[in-house]
Amino acid sequence: MSIGSLDATSAYGRTLGLGNTLKTGSTKETAPGASGGFGGMVEAMISDTSTQLRAAESASAKQVAGKGDLIDVVTAIGSAETALDTMVAVRDRVVNAYSDIMRMQI
């Protein structure tokens, strides 16, 4: 498993809704905002993050069993860590925005 040079750009594009497809590890492709706006984007990010975490876990298990390559494990773990950090950052921003809205006077 290797990471291409344009993966980050396509990930940002999918997050912003600029891309028209989202790869979820299967042959099925869906539009990122298909279920509607921000909620669809968050759902797609969660799905992508969980897919990357499962791939990292699978690569680690293969390495422990002696059937995997160490470079693939490091790459998968790095990709999963980046996806998880992105999800945590988005969650923090959403919570801060909600707190700001709740503090507004009507």
Backbone as a printed PyTorch tensor [residue, N CA C, xyz], in Angstrom:
tensor([[[  0.8470,  -1.1670,   0.0000],
         [  0.0000,   0.0000,   0.0000],
         [  0.8900,   1.2270,   0.0000]],

        [[  0.6280,   2.1600,  -0.8870],
         [  1.4200,   3.3770,  -0.9340],
         [  0.4830,   4.5730,  -1.0570]],

        [[  0.9830,   5.7110,  -0.6140],
         [  0.2090,   6.9430,  -0.6640],
         [  0.7100,   7.7630,  -1.8430]],

        [[ -0.1950,   8.1180,  -2.7370],
         [  0.1640,   8.9220,  -3.8960],
         [  0.3240,  10.3800,  -3.5190]],

        [[  0.9600,  11.1360,  -4.3900],
         [  1.2420,  12.5400,  -4.0970],
         [ -0.0160,  13.4070,  -4.0980]],

        [[ -1.0770,  12.9530,  -4.7350],
         [ -2.2920,  13.7680,  -4.8130],
         [ -3.3720,  13.3180,  -3.8350]],

        [[ -3.0610,  12.3740,  -2.9410],
         [ -4.0650,  11.8960,  -1.9930],
         [ -4.5460,  13.0020,  -1.0600]],

        [[ -3.6290,  13.8350,  -0.5670],
         [ -4.0280,  14.9250,   0.3330],
         [ -4.9380,  15.9130,  -0.3890]],

        [[ -4.6050,  16.2400,  -1.6260],
         [ -5.4180,  17.1730,  -2.3930],
         [ -6.8090,  16.6120,  -2.6380]],

        [[ -6.8890,  15.3310,  -2.9850],
         [ -8.2060,  14.7470,  -3.2280],
         [ -8.9930,  14.6160,  -1.9300]],

        [[ -8.2990,  14.3800,  -0.7990],
         [ -8.9910,  14.3080,   0.4900],
         [ -9.5970,  15.6610,   0.8480]],

        [[ -8.8440,  16.7440,   0.6480],
         [ -9.3860,  18.0710,   0.9130],
         [-10.5530,  18.3750,  -0.0230]],

        [[-10.4190,  17.9600,  -1.2750],
         [-11.5030,  18.1770,  -2.2290],
         [-12.7650,  17.4430,  -1.8280]],

        [[-12.6130,  16.1830,  -1.3660],
         [-13.7790,  15.4170,  -0.9120],
         [-14.3950,  16.0760,   0.3170]],

        [[-13.5590,  16.5720,   1.2270],
         [-14.0590,  17.2110,   2.4320],
         [-14.8450,  18.4670,   2.1030]],

        [[-14.3700,  19.2160,   1.1500],
         [-15.0500,  20.4470,   0.7640],
         [-16.2100,  20.2080,  -0.1920]],

        [[-16.3690,  18.9720,  -0.6460],
         [-17.4480,  18.6620,  -1.5680],
         [-17.0970,  18.9740,  -3.0070]],

        [[-15.8050,  19.2110,  -3.3000],
         [-15.4040,  19.5370,  -4.6570],
         [-15.2770,  18.3010,  -5.5230]],

        [[-14.9280,  17.1880,  -4.9090],
         [-14.8150,  15.9410,  -5.6590],
         [-16.1950,  15.3540,  -5.8820]],

        [[-16.3430,  14.5220,  -6.9120],
         [-17.6600,  13.9560,  -7.1710],
         [-17.7720,  12.5180,  -6.7180]],

        [[-16.6790,  11.9200,  -6.2240],
         [-16.7580,  10.5620,  -5.7260],
         [-15.9540,  10.4220,  -4.4560]],

        [[-16.2750,   9.3880,  -3.6900],
         [-15.5650,   9.0750,  -2.4580],
         [-15.2400,   7.6020,  -2.4810]],

        [[-13.9690,   7.2530,  -2.3870],
         [-13.5910,   5.8520,  -2.3750],
         [-13.6900,   5.3500,  -0.9440]],

        [[-14.4470,   4.2930,  -0.7460],
         [-14.6190,   3.7480,   0.5950],
         [-13.9850,   2.3860,   0.7350]],

        [[-13.1010,   2.0380,  -0.1650],
         [-12.4310,   0.7610,  -0.0870],
         [-13.1680,  -0.3370,  -0.8400]],

        [[-14.3410,  -0.0710,  -1.3430],
         [-15.0770,  -1.0470,  -2.1280],
         [-15.2930,  -0.4700,  -3.5210]],

        [[-16.0020,  -1.2090,  -4.3520],
         [-16.2490,  -0.7200,  -5.7020],
         [-17.3860,   0.2890,  -5.7310]],

        [[-18.0990,   0.4300,  -4.6440],
         [-19.2170,   1.3740,  -4.5670],
         [-18.6650,   2.7830,  -4.3540]],

        [[-19.1560,   3.7470,  -5.1390],
         [-18.7460,   5.1310,  -4.9940],
         [-20.0080,   5.9830,  -4.8350]],

        [[-19.9410,   6.9180,  -3.8720],
         [-21.0690,   7.8010,  -3.6340],
         [-20.5770,   9.2280,  -3.5520]],

        [[-21.4660,  10.1550,  -3.8000],
         [-21.1300,  11.5630,  -3.6760],
         [-21.0160,  11.9090,  -2.1980]],

        [[-20.0470,  12.7750,  -1.8080],
         [-19.8440,  13.0480,  -0.4020],
         [-21.0070,  13.7430,   0.2700]],

        [[-21.7480,  14.5680,  -0.4320],
         [-22.8500,  15.2820,   0.1830],
         [-24.1980,  14.6940,  -0.1790]],

        [[-24.2340,  13.4170,  -0.5330],
         [-25.4530,  12.8010,  -1.0280],
         [-26.5770,  12.8570,  -0.0100]],

        [[-26.2610,  12.6960,   1.2700],
         [-27.3280,  12.7190,   2.2660],
         [-27.5940,  14.1260,   2.7630]],

        [[-26.8720,  15.1040,   2.2680],
         [-27.2090,  16.4840,   2.5420],
         [-26.1490,  17.2780,   3.2650]],

        [[-25.5210,  18.1990,   2.5900],
         [-24.6560,  19.2250,   3.1440],
         [-23.6200,  18.7880,   4.1590]],

        [[-23.6230,  19.5000,   5.2680],
         [-22.6140,  19.2920,   6.3010],
         [-22.7160,  17.8990,   6.9190]],

        [[-23.9210,  17.4360,   7.1500],
         [-24.1030,  16.1030,   7.7160],
         [-23.5390,  15.0200,   6.8190]],

        [[-23.7230,  15.1570,   5.5240],
         [-23.1700,  14.2030,   4.5710],
         [-21.6560,  14.2310,   4.5590]],

        [[-21.0850,  15.4370,   4.6860],
         [-19.6370,  15.5580,   4.7200],
         [-19.0710,  14.8720,   5.9660]],

        [[-19.7010,  15.1070,   7.1060],
         [-19.2390,  14.4900,   8.3530],
         [-19.3810,  12.9740,   8.2780]],

        [[-20.5000,  12.5080,   7.7450],
         [-20.7040,  11.0650,   7.6040],
         [-19.6440,  10.4370,   6.7030]],

        [[-19.3110,  11.1070,   5.6110],
         [-18.2860,  10.6010,   4.7060],
         [-16.9120,  10.5930,   5.3690]],

        [[-16.6140,  11.6220,   6.1430],
         [-15.3340,  11.6730,   6.8470],
         [-15.2310,  10.5630,   7.8850]],

        [[-16.3100,  10.3060,   8.5980],
         [-16.3010,   9.2440,   9.6010],
         [-16.1150,   7.8920,   8.9290]],

        [[-16.8080,   7.6810,   7.8320],
         [-16.6800,   6.4270,   7.0950],
         [-15.2610,   6.2300,   6.5740]],

        [[-14.6860,   7.2790,   6.0080],
         [-13.3250,   7.2050,   5.4770],
         [-12.3100,   6.9590,   6.5950]],

        [[-12.5010,   7.6220,   7.7250],
         [-11.6060,   7.4370,   8.8660],
         [-11.6840,   6.0190,   9.3930]],

        [[-12.8880,   5.4930,   9.5200],
         [-13.0210,   4.1260,  10.0280],
         [-12.4310,   3.1160,   9.0520]],

        [[-12.5550,   3.3580,   7.7560],
         [-11.9510,   2.4800,   6.7490],
         [-10.4300,   2.4990,   6.8690]],

        [[ -9.8670,   3.6720,   7.0540],
         [ -8.4150,   3.7720,   7.1820],
         [ -7.9180,   3.1350,   8.4750]],

        [[ -8.6820,   3.2710,   9.5600],
         [ -8.2930,   2.6320,  10.8140],
         [ -8.3370,   1.1110,  10.6890]],

        [[ -9.3540,   0.5890,  10.0090],
         [ -9.4370,  -0.8600,   9.7910],
         [ -8.2890,  -1.3560,   8.9160]],

        [[ -7.9270,  -0.5730,   7.8970],
         [ -6.8140,  -0.9550,   7.0260],
         [ -5.5010,  -0.9870,   7.8070]],

        [[ -5.3090,  -0.0180,   8.6980],
         [ -4.0970,  -0.0010,   9.5180],
         [ -4.0690,  -1.1960,  10.4630]],

        [[ -5.2080,  -1.5140,  11.0410],
         [ -5.2850,  -2.6730,  11.9330],
         [ -4.9930,  -3.9620,  11.1640]],

        [[ -5.5340,  -4.0820,   9.9770],
         [ -5.3060,  -5.2570,   9.1490],
         [ -3.8340,  -5.3830,   8.7540]],

        [[ -3.2140,  -4.2700,   8.3630],
         [ -1.7980,  -4.2880,   7.9900],
         [ -0.9320,  -4.6640,   9.1920]],

        [[ -1.2820,  -4.1750,  10.3710],
         [ -0.5350,  -4.5280,  11.5810],
         [ -0.6610,  -6.0090,  11.8870]],

        [[ -1.8550,  -6.5500,  11.7470],
         [ -2.0590,  -7.9740,  12.0090],
         [ -1.2700,  -8.8360,  11.0260]],

        [[ -1.2340,  -8.4160,   9.7540],
         [ -0.4490,  -9.1580,   8.7580],
         [  1.0370,  -9.1280,   9.1020]],

        [[  1.5210,  -7.9680,   9.5700],
         [  2.9300,  -7.8430,   9.9340],
         [  3.2640,  -8.7330,  11.1280]],

        [[  2.3890,  -8.7750,  12.1130],
         [  2.6120,  -9.6220,  13.2870],
         [  2.6440, -11.0910,  12.8820]],

        [[  1.7960, -11.4500,  11.9220],
         [  1.7570, -12.8380,  11.4500],
         [  2.9290, -13.1470,  10.5160]],

        [[  3.7280, -12.1560,  10.1610],
         [  4.8760, -12.3780,   9.3000],
         [  4.5620, -12.3520,   7.8220]],

        [[  3.3640, -11.8910,   7.4650],
         [  2.9500, -11.8960,   6.0570],
         [  2.9030, -10.5020,   5.4400]],

        [[  3.1820,  -9.4680,   6.2200],
         [  3.0660,  -8.1100,   5.7120],
         [  4.4050,  -7.4140,   5.6250]],

        [[  4.4140,  -6.2870,   4.9740],
         [  5.6080,  -5.4730,   4.8120],
         [  5.5570,  -4.3330,   5.8230]],

        [[  6.6710,  -4.0480,   6.4720],
         [  6.7310,  -3.0190,   7.4960],
         [  6.4140,  -1.6380,   6.9290]],

        [[  6.8330,  -1.3710,   5.7110],
         [  6.5630,  -0.0680,   5.0950],
         [  5.0630,   0.1300,   4.9070]],

        [[  4.3560,  -0.9290,   4.5200],
         [  2.9010,  -0.8360,   4.3760],
         [  2.2350,  -0.5470,   5.7100]],

        [[  2.7470,  -1.1490,   6.7750],
         [  2.1800,  -0.9250,   8.1100],
         [  2.3760,   0.5280,   8.5310]],

        [[  3.5810,   1.0370,   8.3670],
         [  3.8700,   2.4200,   8.7550],
         [  3.0360,   3.4020,   7.9290]],

        [[  2.9100,   3.1360,   6.6430],
         [  2.1070,   4.0020,   5.7770],
         [  0.6380,   3.9800,   6.1800]],

        [[  0.0990,   2.7920,   6.4560],
         [ -1.3080,   2.6750,   6.8450],
         [ -1.5680,   3.3490,   8.1860]],

        [[ -0.6510,   3.1750,   9.1260],
         [ -0.8270,   3.8020,  10.4420],
         [ -0.7280,   5.3190,  10.3290]],

        [[  0.2050,   5.8090,   9.5250],
         [  0.3190,   7.2540,   9.3200],
         [ -0.9280,   7.8410,   8.6900]],

        [[ -1.4860,   7.1440,   7.7130],
         [ -2.7100,   7.6040,   7.0590],
         [ -3.8890,   7.6000,   8.0370]],

        [[ -3.9870,   6.5440,   8.8370],
         [ -5.0680,   6.4510,   9.8190],
         [ -4.9220,   7.5320,  10.8920]],

        [[ -3.6910,   7.7970,  11.3120],
         [ -3.4580,   8.8330,  12.3260],
         [ -3.8430,  10.2100,  11.8020]],

        [[ -3.4990,  10.4900,  10.5520],
         [ -3.8570,  11.7700,   9.9480],
         [ -5.3740,  11.9200,   9.8420]],

        [[ -6.0580,  10.8570,   9.4240],
         [ -7.5160,  10.9030,   9.3060],
         [ -8.1610,  11.1090,  10.6710]],

        [[ -7.6420,  10.4330,  11.6900],
         [ -8.2040,  10.5800,  13.0360],
         [ -7.9520,  11.9790,  13.5840]],

        [[ -6.7550,  12.5150,  13.3630],
         [ -6.4620,  13.8850,  13.8010],
         [ -7.3870,  14.8900,  13.1160]],

        [[ -7.6700,  14.6610,  11.8330],
         [ -8.5850,  15.5460,  11.1070],
         [ -9.9800,  15.4780,  11.7040]],

        [[-10.4440,  14.2680,  12.0100],
         [-11.7770,  14.1190,  12.6080],
         [-11.8550,  14.7970,  13.9720]],

        [[-10.8200,  14.6690,  14.7740],
         [-10.8020,  15.3130,  16.0930],
         [-10.8250,  16.8310,  15.9360]],

        [[-10.0770,  17.3550,  14.9690],
         [-10.0640,  18.7990,  14.7310],
         [-11.4320,  19.2980,  14.2850]],

        [[-12.0950,  18.5560,  13.3910],
         [-13.4380,  18.9450,  12.9420],
         [-14.4120,  18.9010,  14.1080]],

        [[-14.3300,  17.8450,  14.9190],
         [-15.2020,  17.7410,  16.0950],
         [-15.0100,  18.9240,  17.0330]],

        [[-13.7620,  19.2920,  17.2910],
         [-13.4840,  20.4240,  18.1750],
         [-14.0520,  21.7190,  17.6240]],

        [[-13.9250,  21.9070,  16.3140],
         [-14.4680,  23.1260,  15.7140],
         [-15.9930,  23.1690,  15.7860]],

        [[-16.6320,  22.0220,  15.5880],
         [-18.0930,  21.9640,  15.6680],
         [-18.5540,  22.2620,  17.0900]],

        [[-17.8910,  21.6910,  18.0770],
         [-18.2530,  21.9340,  19.4760],
         [-18.0490,  23.4040,  19.8260]],

        [[-16.9400,  24.0090,  19.3640],
         [-16.7110,  25.4340,  19.6220],
         [-17.7660,  26.3010,  18.9490]],

        [[-18.1420,  25.9570,  17.7290],
         [-19.1800,  26.7330,  17.0310],
         [-20.5090,  26.6150,  17.7530]],

        [[-20.8390,  25.4080,  18.2170],
         [-22.0840,  25.2140,  18.9640],
         [-22.0650,  26.0380,  20.2550]],

        [[-20.9410,  26.0410,  20.9440],
         [-20.8310,  26.8140,  22.1880],
         [-20.9850,  28.3080,  21.9070]],

        [[-20.3950,  28.7800,  20.8200],
         [-20.5330,  30.2000,  20.4500],
         [-21.9830,  30.5440,  20.1410]],

        [[-22.6660,  29.6740,  19.4370],
         [-24.0700,  29.9270,  19.1100],
         [-24.9230,  29.9480,  20.3690]],

        [[-24.6500,  29.0420,  21.2860],
         [-25.4370,  28.9870,  22.5140],
         [-25.1890,  30.2000,  23.4170]],

        [[-24.0360,  30.8380,  23.3060],
         [-23.7360,  32.0290,  24.1140],
         [-24.3070,  33.3130,  23.5110]],

        [[-24.7790,  33.2540,  22.2670],
         [-25.3340,  34.4500,  21.6310],
         [-26.6230,  34.8710,  22.3100]],

        [[-26.7680,  36.1720,  22.4370],
         [-28.0100,  36.6930,  23.0080],
         [-29.0260,  36.8880,  21.9060]],

        [[-30.2540,  36.5900,  22.2610],
         [-31.3270,  36.7280,  21.2690],
         [-32.0610,  38.0150,  21.4940]]])
